[in-house]
Amino acid sequence: MVVVVILGILAVLIVPRVLGRTDEARAAAAKHDVATLMQSLKLYKLDNGRYPSNEQGLQALVAKPQSSPVPPNWKPYLDKLPKDPWGNAYQYLNPGVHGEIDVFSFGADGQAGGTGADLDIGSWQL
């Protein structure tokens, strides 16, 4: 009986801490994905002299763009585009608001802005 009480007390103390880390883990995964996408975009620029246009977007990392400007030295930079930890597509802006280009996730709510888990996670935070 004492063991059950001790386990109950431990559960009350530990479970909230573990559950609260889910949002932190997703934010860390999103930052990692954004960093990977930025590295792939930098390689694209090294090979082709420019970043993909806003219209070409991140898809230019997995399939050769057919719209202008067609990259002269294109190769696949990623096997597939990742989804953010909340299941949404990563966003790409060229020109960017925070830098030459921006790559970002809208966070848990899938909407621009927000606080906490809904906060946007972008290349400008790396």
N, CA and C atoms as an extended XYZ file, in Angstrom:
378
Properties=species:S:1:pos:R:3:atomname:S:1:resname:S:1:resid:I:1 pbc="F F F"
N         0.819       -1.190        0.000 N   MET     1
C         0.000        0.000        0.000 CA  MET     1
C         0.868        1.261        0.000 C   MET     1
N         1.949        1.235        0.746 N   VAL     2
C         2.861        2.372        0.799 CA  VAL     2
C         3.486        2.605       -0.583 C   VAL     2
N         3.798        1.522       -1.279 N   VAL     3
C         4.387        1.625       -2.615 CA  VAL     3
C         3.417        2.321       -3.565 C   VAL     3
N         2.151        1.993       -3.497 N   VAL     4
C         1.139        2.609       -4.357 CA  VAL     4
C         1.044        4.106       -4.074 C   VAL     4
N         1.096        4.489       -2.820 N   VAL     5
C         1.040        5.903       -2.447 CA  VAL     5
C         2.272        6.639       -2.983 C   VAL     5
N         3.441        6.030       -2.830 N   ILE     6
C         4.673        6.650       -3.324 CA  ILE     6
C         4.616        6.806       -4.846 C   ILE     6
N         4.153        5.781       -5.546 N   LEU     7
C         4.018        5.866       -7.001 CA  LEU     7
C         3.029        6.962       -7.399 C   LEU     7
N         1.964        7.092       -6.658 N   GLY     8
C         0.985        8.141       -6.930 CA  GLY     8
C         1.586        9.524       -6.759 C   GLY     8
N         2.352        9.712       -5.703 N   ILE     9
C         3.004       11.004       -5.465 CA  ILE     9
C         4.003       11.313       -6.577 C   ILE     9
N         4.791       10.317       -6.963 N   LEU    10
C         5.752       10.510       -8.053 CA  LEU    10
C         5.044       10.869       -9.357 C   LEU    10
N         3.940       10.203       -9.631 N   ALA    11
C         3.183       10.485      -10.854 CA  ALA    11
C         2.668       11.920      -10.854 C   ALA    11
N         2.176       12.383       -9.717 N   VAL    12
C         1.666       13.752       -9.611 CA  VAL    12
C         2.786       14.766       -9.842 C   VAL    12
N         3.991       14.454       -9.408 N   LEU    13
C         5.109       15.376       -9.565 CA  LEU    13
C         5.749       15.322      -10.954 C   LEU    13
N         5.824       14.141      -11.540 N   ILE    14
C         6.571       13.958      -12.788 CA  ILE    14
C         5.721       14.167      -14.033 C   ILE    14
N         4.510       13.660      -14.069 N   VAL    15
C         3.687       13.697      -15.282 CA  VAL    15
C         3.494       15.115      -15.823 C   VAL    15
N         3.171       16.111      -15.008 N   PRO    16
C         3.003       17.463      -15.572 CA  PRO    16
C         4.275       18.001      -16.225 C   PRO    16
N         5.427       17.667      -15.659 N   ARG    17
C         6.692       18.131      -16.238 CA  ARG    17
C         6.953       17.483      -17.590 C   ARG    17
N         6.663       16.206      -17.701 N   VAL    18
C         6.883       15.489      -18.958 CA  VAL    18
C         5.901       15.968      -20.018 C   VAL    18
N         4.645       16.127      -19.664 N   LEU    19
C         3.638       16.562      -20.627 CA  LEU    19
C         3.909       17.974      -21.119 C   LEU    19
N         4.432       18.824      -20.277 N   GLY    20
C         4.727       20.200      -20.651 CA  GLY    20
C         5.872       20.314      -21.640 C   GLY    20
N         6.650       19.287      -21.775 N   ARG    21
C         7.806       19.306      -22.675 CA  ARG    21
C         7.442       18.993      -24.122 C   ARG    21
N         6.236       18.558      -24.373 N   THR    22
C         5.829       18.224      -25.736 CA  THR    22
C         5.951       19.437      -26.647 C   THR    22
N         5.460       20.582      -26.204 N   ASP    23
C         5.549       21.802      -27.012 CA  ASP    23
C         7.002       22.208      -27.240 C   ASP    23
N         7.832       22.059      -26.209 N   GLU    24
C         9.249       22.390      -26.345 CA  GLU    24
C         9.925       21.470      -27.354 C   GLU    24
N         9.587       20.192      -27.324 N   ALA    25
C        10.175       19.232      -28.262 CA  ALA    25
C         9.758       19.550      -29.693 C   ALA    25
N         8.503       19.917      -29.887 N   ARG    26
C         8.042       20.271      -31.233 CA  ARG    26
C         8.726       21.540      -31.734 C   ARG    26
N         8.892       22.513      -30.867 N   ALA    27
C         9.579       23.748      -31.260 CA  ALA    27
C        11.031       23.454      -31.634 C   ALA    27
N        11.695       22.593      -30.868 N   ALA    28
C        13.079       22.219      -31.177 CA  ALA    28
C        13.157       21.485      -32.512 C   ALA    28
N        12.198       20.604      -32.776 N   ALA    29
C        12.172       19.882      -34.055 CA  ALA    29
C        11.952       20.852      -35.211 C   ALA    29
N        11.080       21.837      -35.025 N   ALA    30
C        10.830       22.831      -36.072 CA  ALA    30
C        12.092       23.652      -36.346 C   ALA    30
N        12.809       24.048      -35.304 N   LYS    31
C        14.053       24.805      -35.490 CA  LYS    31
C        15.072       23.971      -36.263 C   LYS    31
N        15.146       22.684      -35.951 N   HIS    32
C        16.062       21.790      -36.666 CA  HIS    32
C        15.670       21.698      -38.140 C   HIS    32
N        14.388       21.526      -38.413 N   ASP    33
C        13.916       21.458      -39.803 CA  ASP    33
C        14.217       22.752      -40.554 C   ASP    33
N        13.969       23.887      -39.918 N   VAL    34
C        14.226       25.181      -40.556 CA  VAL    34
C        15.719       25.313      -40.874 C   VAL    34
N        16.581       24.891      -39.945 N   ALA    35
C        18.025       24.947      -40.189 CA  ALA    35
C        18.415       24.053      -41.369 C   ALA    35
N        17.826       22.870      -41.455 N   THR    36
C        18.100       21.959      -42.572 CA  THR    36
C        17.634       22.565      -43.888 C   THR    36
N        16.450       23.149      -43.898 N   LEU    37
C        15.939       23.793      -45.109 CA  LEU    37
C        16.836       24.964      -45.523 C   LEU    37
N        17.295       25.741      -44.563 N   MET    38
C        18.178       26.869      -44.876 CA  MET    38
C        19.501       26.382      -45.469 C   MET    38
N        20.064       25.310      -44.920 N   GLN    39
C        21.308       24.766      -45.476 CA  GLN    39
C        21.099       24.287      -46.908 C   GLN    39
N        19.979       23.632      -47.151 N   SER    40
C        19.664       23.157      -48.505 CA  SER    40
C        19.493       24.333      -49.460 C   SER    40
N        18.856       25.393      -48.999 N   LEU    41
C        18.676       26.584      -49.831 CA  LEU    41
C        20.014       27.272      -50.127 C   LEU    41
N        20.920       27.267      -49.168 N   LYS    42
C        22.246       27.848      -49.396 CA  LYS    42
C        23.012       27.045      -50.445 C   LYS    42
N        22.895       25.718      -50.401 N   LEU    43
C        23.526       24.883      -51.429 CA  LEU    43
C        22.913       25.165      -52.800 C   LEU    43
N        21.598       25.299      -52.839 N   TYR    44
C        20.896       25.646      -54.082 CA  TYR    44
C        21.472       26.947      -54.653 C   TYR    44
N        21.627       27.939      -53.789 N   LYS    45
C        22.151       29.231      -54.249 CA  LYS    45
C        23.594       29.100      -54.733 C   LYS    45
N        24.418       28.321      -54.034 N   LEU    46
C        25.798       28.117      -54.477 CA  LEU    46
C        25.847       27.494      -55.868 C   LEU    46
N        24.976       26.529      -56.116 N   ASP    47
C        24.954       25.839      -57.409 CA  ASP    47
C        24.346       26.679      -58.522 C   ASP    47
N        23.360       27.497      -58.194 N   ASN    48
C        22.549       28.158      -59.222 CA  ASN    48
C        22.619       29.682      -59.233 C   ASN    48
N        23.367       30.253      -58.291 N   GLY    49
C        23.564       31.697      -58.289 CA  GLY    49
C        22.446       32.521      -57.684 C   GLY    49
N        21.378       31.888      -57.275 N   ARG    50
C        20.246       32.598      -56.662 CA  ARG    50
C        19.405       31.589      -55.883 C   ARG    50
N        18.601       32.127      -54.986 N   TYR    51
C        17.635       31.285      -54.277 CA  TYR    51
C        16.436       31.036      -55.188 C   TYR    51
N        15.658       30.001      -54.913 N   PRO    52
C        14.419       29.811      -55.684 CA  PRO    52
C        13.525       31.046      -55.543 C   PRO    52
N        12.773       31.327      -56.583 N   SER    53
C        11.832       32.447      -56.507 CA  SER    53
C        10.737       32.110      -55.497 C   SER    53
N         9.993       33.121      -55.115 N   ASN    54
C         8.875       32.896      -54.200 CA  ASN    54
C         7.879       31.916      -54.816 C   ASN    54
N         7.665       32.042      -56.131 N   GLU    55
C         6.741       31.150      -56.838 CA  GLU    55
C         7.252       29.702      -56.830 C   GLU    55
N         8.544       29.504      -57.033 N   GLN    56
C         9.127       28.157      -57.037 CA  GLN    56
C         9.107       27.548      -55.643 C   GLN    56
N         9.340       28.364      -54.648 N   GLY    57
C         9.244       27.950      -53.258 CA  GLY    57
C        10.180       26.820      -52.865 C   GLY    57
N         9.870       26.205      -51.744 N   LEU    58
C        10.686       25.112      -51.221 CA  LEU    58
C        10.633       23.876      -52.106 C   LEU    58
N         9.604       23.766      -52.925 N   GLN    59
C         9.480       22.626      -53.838 CA  GLN    59
C        10.696       22.539      -54.764 C   GLN    59
N        11.371       23.672      -54.991 N   ALA    60
C        12.563       23.696      -55.844 CA  ALA    60
C        13.701       22.865      -55.261 C   ALA    60
N        13.603       22.501      -54.007 N   LEU    61
C        14.636       21.665      -53.387 CA  LEU    61
C        14.462       20.187      -53.711 C   LEU    61
N        13.270       19.794      -54.148 N   VAL    62
C        13.000       18.373      -54.425 CA  VAL    62
C        12.676       18.095      -55.891 C   VAL    62
N        12.279       19.109      -56.644 N   ALA    63
C        11.951       18.939      -58.064 CA  ALA    63
C        12.452       20.160      -58.828 C   ALA    63
N        13.044       19.930      -59.992 N   LYS    64
C        13.597       21.039      -60.773 CA  LYS    64
C        12.486       21.983      -61.211 C   LYS    64
N        12.633       23.258      -60.889 N   PRO    65
C        11.626       24.238      -61.301 CA  PRO    65
C        11.545       24.345      -62.822 C   PRO    65
N        10.341       24.478      -63.312 N   GLN    66
C        10.117       24.663      -64.747 CA  GLN    66
C         9.848       26.122      -65.086 C   GLN    66
N         9.527       26.913      -64.060 N   SER    67
C         9.256       28.335      -64.280 CA  SER    67
C        10.555       29.132      -64.168 C   SER    67
N        10.549       30.302      -64.753 N   SER    68
C        11.717       31.171      -64.744 CA  SER    68
C        11.927       31.759      -63.349 C   SER    68
N        13.139       31.870      -62.920 N   PRO    69
C        14.380       31.495      -63.575 CA  PRO    69
C        14.680       30.000      -63.374 C   PRO    69
N        14.872       29.287      -64.483 N   VAL    70
C        15.182       27.855      -64.411 CA  VAL    70
C        16.634       27.720      -63.948 C   VAL    70
N        16.879       26.962      -62.883 N   PRO    71
C        18.238       26.838      -62.356 CA  PRO    71
C        19.135       26.027      -63.301 C   PRO    71
N        20.310       26.570      -63.659 N   PRO    72
C        21.172       25.895      -64.626 CA  PRO    72
C        21.870       24.643      -64.094 C   PRO    72
N        22.119       24.589      -62.808 N   ASN    73
C        22.877       23.473      -62.223 CA  ASN    73
C        22.080       22.746      -61.153 C   ASN    73
N        20.791       22.608      -61.378 N   TRP    74
C        19.915       22.015      -60.367 CA  TRP    74
C        20.244       20.553      -60.132 C   TRP    74
N        20.103       20.136      -58.896 N   LYS    75
C        20.150       18.733      -58.490 CA  LYS    75
C        19.212       18.609      -57.307 C   LYS    75
N        18.797       17.407      -56.948 N   PRO    76
C        17.919       17.300      -55.771 CA  PRO    76
C        18.686       17.656      -54.491 C   PRO    76
N        18.111       18.522      -53.712 N   TYR    77
C        18.737       18.955      -52.464 CA  TYR    77
C        18.120       18.264      -51.256 C   TYR    77
N        16.916       17.765      -51.411 N   LEU    78
C        16.222       16.983      -50.383 CA  LEU    78
C        15.440       15.874      -51.081 C   LEU    78
N        15.248       14.756      -50.394 N   ASP    79
C        14.417       13.678      -50.945 CA  ASP    79
C        12.945       14.069      -50.944 C   ASP    79
N        12.532       14.730      -49.864 N   LYS    80
C        11.152       15.204      -49.756 CA  LYS    80
C        11.120       16.366      -48.785 C   LYS    80
N        10.092       17.189      -48.910 N   LEU    81
C         9.941       18.323      -47.999 CA  LEU    81
C         9.313       17.852      -46.696 C   LEU    81
N         9.900       18.249      -45.579 N   PRO    82
C         9.289       17.874      -44.304 CA  PRO    82
C         8.052       18.720      -44.022 C   PRO    82
N         7.160       18.184      -43.236 N   LYS    83
C         6.055       18.961      -42.660 CA  LYS    83
C         6.537       19.439      -41.296 C   LYS    83
N         5.983       20.532      -40.818 N   ASP    84
C         6.365       20.965      -39.478 CA  ASP    84
C         5.791       19.988      -38.450 C   ASP    84
N         6.222       20.058      -37.201 N   PRO    85
C         5.766       19.088      -36.198 CA  PRO    85
C         4.258       19.087      -35.949 C   PRO    85
N         3.557       20.084      -36.471 N   TRP    86
C         2.104       20.155      -36.318 CA  TRP    86
C         1.386       19.711      -37.588 C   TRP    86
N         2.160       19.214      -38.563 N   GLY    87
C         1.576       18.667      -39.787 CA  GLY    87
C         1.332       19.672      -40.898 C   GLY    87
N         1.860       20.886      -40.756 N   ASN    88
C         1.667       21.933      -41.767 CA  ASN    88
C         2.922       22.113      -42.618 C   ASN    88
N         2.765       22.688      -43.788 N   ALA    89
C         3.902       22.964      -44.664 CA  ALA    89
C         4.727       24.120      -44.096 C   ALA    89
N         6.041       24.037      -44.282 N   TYR    90
C         6.899       25.171      -43.944 CA  TYR    90
C         6.679       26.271      -44.977 C   TYR    90
N         6.831       27.505      -44.550 N   GLN    91
C         6.609       28.675      -45.392 CA  GLN    91
C         7.950       29.208      -45.898 C   GLN    91
N         7.926       29.814      -47.087 N   TYR    92
C         9.134       30.362      -47.708 CA  TYR    92
C         8.804       31.725      -48.299 C   TYR    92
N         9.654       32.694      -48.016 N   LEU    93
C         9.503       34.036      -48.597 CA  LEU    93
C        10.810       34.471      -49.245 C   LEU    93
N        10.725       34.902      -50.486 N   ASN    94
C        11.854       35.473      -51.194 CA  ASN    94
C        11.337       36.663      -52.003 C   ASN    94
N        11.661       37.884      -51.616 N   PRO    95
C        12.558       38.254      -50.538 CA  PRO    95
C        11.904       38.060      -49.172 C   PRO    95
N        12.761       37.868      -48.189 N   GLY    96
C        12.263       37.673      -46.835 CA  GLY    96
C        11.972       38.991      -46.136 C   GLY    96
N        11.295       38.904      -45.030 N   VAL    97
C        11.007       40.072      -44.192 CA  VAL    97
C        12.149       40.286      -43.200 C   VAL    97
N        12.726       39.183      -42.718 N   HIS    98
C        13.761       39.240      -41.687 CA  HIS    98
C        15.171       39.056      -42.240 C   HIS    98
N        15.288       38.588      -43.462 N   GLY    99
C        16.585       38.337      -44.086 CA  GLY    99
C        16.402       38.261      -45.593 C   GLY    99
N        17.465       37.847      -46.280 N   GLU   100
C        17.376       37.725      -47.741 CA  GLU   100
C        16.235       36.789      -48.134 C   GLU   100
N        16.114       35.680      -47.395 N   ILE   101
C        14.970       34.768      -47.521 CA  ILE   101
C        14.523       34.398      -46.115 C   ILE   101
N        13.288       33.987      -45.976 N   ASP   102
C        12.768       33.505      -44.693 CA  ASP   102
C        12.155       32.130      -44.894 C   ASP   102
N        12.444       31.229      -43.962 N   VAL   103
C        11.799       29.917      -43.895 CA  VAL   103
C        11.219       29.825      -42.495 C   VAL   103
N         9.953       29.418      -42.394 N   PHE   104
C         9.334       29.415      -41.073 CA  PHE   104
C         8.119       28.505      -40.994 C   PHE   104
N         7.762       28.209      -39.740 N   SER   105
C         6.537       27.489      -39.410 CA  SER   105
C         5.636       28.467      -38.672 C   SER   105
N         4.332       28.345      -38.889 N   PHE   106
C         3.383       29.189      -38.164 CA  PHE   106
C         3.115       28.682      -36.752 C   PHE   106
N         3.751       27.601      -36.331 N   GLY   107
C         3.555       27.080      -34.987 CA  GLY   107
C         2.317       26.213      -34.881 C   GLY   107
N         1.919       25.927      -33.657 N   ALA   108
C         0.842       24.971      -33.385 CA  ALA   108
C        -0.490       25.366      -34.004 C   ALA   108
N        -0.789       26.662      -34.041 N   ASP   109
C        -2.103       27.087      -34.547 CA  ASP   109
C        -2.153       27.238      -36.066 C   ASP   109
N        -1.001       27.161      -36.747 N   GLY   110
C        -0.981       27.291      -38.201 CA  GLY   110
C        -1.310       28.687      -38.703 C   GLY   110
N        -1.261       29.678      -37.816 N   GLN   111
C        -1.593       31.068      -38.157 CA  GLN   111
C        -0.392       31.965      -37.859 C   GLN   111
N        -0.272       33.050      -38.585 N   ALA   112
C         0.811       34.000      -38.344 CA  ALA   112
C         0.702       34.587      -36.942 C   ALA   112
N         1.871       34.810      -36.325 N   GLY   113
C         1.908       35.391      -34.985 CA  GLY   113
C         1.620       34.369      -33.911 C   GLY   113
N         1.272       34.846      -32.757 N   GLY   114
C         0.927       33.963      -31.652 CA  GLY   114
C         1.963       33.995      -30.546 C   GLY   114
N         1.627       33.322      -29.459 N   THR   115
C         2.522       33.215      -28.313 CA  THR   115
C         2.569       31.764      -27.867 C   THR   115
N         3.546       31.444      -27.042 N   GLY   116
C         3.670       30.078      -26.538 CA  GLY   116
C         3.855       29.086      -27.673 C   GLY   116
N         3.076       28.016      -27.673 N   ALA   117
C         3.166       26.978      -28.702 CA  ALA   117
C         2.731       27.491      -30.069 C   ALA   117
N         1.987       28.591      -30.109 N   ASP   118
C         1.502       29.155      -31.373 CA  ASP   118
C         2.499       30.122      -32.019 C   ASP   118
N         3.604       30.388      -31.343 N   LEU   119
C         4.612       31.321      -31.831 CA  LEU   119
C         5.226       30.825      -33.136 C   LEU   119
N         5.414       31.730      -34.093 N   ASP   120
C         6.082       31.374      -35.348 CA  ASP   120
C         7.542       31.029      -35.058 C   ASP   120
N         8.063       30.041      -35.774 N   ILE   121
C         9.445       29.604      -35.610 CA  ILE   121
C        10.117       29.759      -36.965 C   ILE   121
N        11.126       30.655      -37.035 N   GLY   122
C        11.700       30.950      -38.337 CA  GLY   122
C        13.208       31.020      -38.385 C   GLY   122
N        13.705       31.150      -39.602 N   SER   123
C        15.140       31.194      -39.860 CA  SER   123
C        15.804       32.384      -39.171 C   SER   123
N        15.085       33.435      -38.913 N   TRP   124
C        15.637       34.616      -38.250 CA  TRP   124
C        15.931       34.352      -36.773 C   TRP   124
N        15.471       33.213      -36.245 N   GLN   125
C        15.711       32.877      -34.840 CA  GLN   125
C        16.891       31.930      -34.659 C   GLN   125
N        17.507       31.512      -35.753 N   LEU   126
C        18.619       30.550      -35.660 CA  LEU   126
C        19.901       31.238      -35.256 C   LEU   126
